[in-house]
Amino acid sequence: MFTYIIRCMDDSLYCGYTTDIDRRIEEHKKSIGSKYVRAKKYKKTEIVFRLKSKCDAMKLEKRIKKLKKQEKEKLIAGDISLLSSFEIEFSIYFSE
């Protein structure tokens, strides 16, 4: 399972989770799926987290969505301390 953050053409950030990260990113690139990304247009994948379960991926997505944009930018830059109080195991799968 994966939780990911992508950047849209208007510089906004979108967070989601998926079982197949490659398929999901391709869907975003083709404007399939998420209404938000379809409207804002995919720019690039910023960071992808690998998790053990769907439940953990959903929890991480929910946690990230509560962060302010500035905090999400710090997370993308590598400051995972924002997630330190979050008691699930994850690894960074991809970071641009």
Secondary structure, DSSP 4 states (H G I P E B T S, - for coil): -EEEEEEETTS-EEEEEES-HHHHHHHHHTT-S-HHHHHH-EEEEEEEEEESSHHHHHHHHHHHHTS-HHHHHHHHTT-GGGGTTS-S-EEEEEE-
